[in-house]
Amino acid sequence: MKIILLDDNLPYYRANLHCHSTVSDGRKSPEELKEFYKEHGYQIIAYTDHEKLVAHNDLTDDTFLALNGYEAGINEDGDVHWSRRKVCHLCLIAMTPEQTAPVPEDSPRTYRGEWISDFAKNARDAGFFVTYNHPVWSLESYPQYSTYHNMNAMEIVNFACQIEGYDDDNGHCYDDLLRGGERLFCIAADDNHNAIPDDSTVCDSFGGYTMIAAESLDYRAVMQSMAQGKFYASSGTSTHVGPVIRSLVYEDGTVTITTSDVREIAYIPDSRRCYLVHAADGETIQTASFRVAEDERWFRLVVVDREGYKAYTNAYFPDTF
């Protein structure tokens, strides 16, 4: 049985799924962000300003798609200084362009796993794609995020937090959630606010992005692909495009990946059966195959290019094949 997990016959669109504009605390207007990101090869931005769902459908054209959304924050209770207060941040991206009402909240926000999980479920029921954001910046660890449920995805990379010095390369957190029984995807995003000059080496744009495979650059087609996990996450810079995953195929118990020129490809499963294929010194590889054990609950792959930038597949669950 052959299953196409990532299809090289579909067009891929480069997306920033976490973005702040002058609607909240960003420094660029929605229109400026559109042009800024288009200049760097992007076709999609999800506008996720803090606590404000503003539709930007007027910015969509034949070469650019504006996704509507907002970022909700749930703060730790008590008299704790902001610098030490834990917080859960979720981005909510509307599944259709007509969805312009925020998620109804029947009770005050409470920093408890039960409330956060219910909020995420309500958001999905209301027609939103829900991502869990930057756990390191949020000062959250396993005791907190292990109680969160009902998210569509989590940020395996948050570039703005990395620029600030946080270790928000979150493969360990993703694995924790998967081992805890969650079935969710992973994205990479900028979380840009653009307070730093555009030409600075610490500009918080273009470092984390998601490559979405869709039939066309249409709102519903793109969000349907997101809901189905037809995408991968990658990292790079304004001048360096990160690793490209060209295809991912599962057939008869073996998963095969093809990529751009890379240094190494890692297979990470539910068990202690990780494998790494590494290029010889001075060389690159473009493909690798891994045997998936019959008892694996899930597996994912990480690709690293010669400069150390990574691309990440979603986790896949053999019991769904």
Secondary structure as UniProt FT lines:
FT   STRAND          2..6
FT   TURN            8..9
FT   STRAND          12..19
FT   TURN            22..25
FT   HELIX           30..38
FT   TURN            39..41
FT   STRAND          44..47
FT   HELIX           57..59
FT   TURN            62..63
FT   STRAND          64..75
FT   HELIX           82..84
FT   STRAND          87..94
FT   TURN            97..98
FT   HELIX           113..125
FT   TURN            126..127
FT   STRAND          128..132
FT   TURN            135..139
FT   HELIX           142..145
FT   TURN            146..147
FT   STRAND          153..158
FT   HELIX           159..163
FT   TURN            164..165
FT   HELIX           171..179
FT   TURN            180..181
FT   STRAND          185..189
FT   TURN            198..199
FT   TURN            201..202
FT   STRAND          208..213
FT   HELIX           219..228
FT   STRAND          231..235
FT   STRAND          245..251
FT   TURN            252..253
FT   STRAND          254..262
FT   STRAND          264..269
FT   STRAND          275..278
FT   TURN            281..282
FT   STRAND          285..291
FT   TURN            294..295
FT   STRAND          299..304
FT   TURN            306..307
FT   STRAND          310..312
FT   HELIX           318..320
//
